[in-house]
Amino acid sequence: MRNQIDLLATVTVLGVLEQAYFVLQVIYARRKYKISPPKTTGHPEFERIFRAQVNCSEYFPIFISLLWVAGIFLHQGVAAACGLLYLYTRFKYFQGYIVAAQGRLGPLYASAWLLWLLLGLAAVGLLAHFLLSPSSAWMAALARPLQPLGAW
């Protein structure tokens, strides 16, 4: 079982480490610009770092969900490769946002495209699972009311 999900687990841990890095950058910026929680405004560089971290964390649950569904139901390797590319684009997004708000746009579009790709892979995997698997529980449930007709 482990060798069927090892790549997905690795990308997940890398994603969690990336999120931790982003949070640490906010902590360092708070100290540098003397902005105590719960304040979220202050120096423009702090605000960009804070927004970049928040934006990345908002999309993380969507990314993890799609990564695992695509990896389990379609192909682990393809999903993991997309996941690594997504993490790279989010890192570039974070770096670009720190420098200037406009610096985030290219990586933002790339990461959004990768999320749509993962969504497509997950959807194809789930459709194949439900439509091509004759032993699916839902297929059996649908066929059950029709069984008396087979006796005729």
GIGI-V419781 format. One record per helix or strand of 2 or more residues. SS is the DSSP state (H for helix, E for strand). FROM is the first residue (numbers start at 1). TO is the last residue. Records with the same first field share a line. If there is no record, write none. Layout:
SS=FROM-TO, FROM-TO
This chain:
H=2-33, 44-73, 76-99, 101-132, 137-144, 147-150
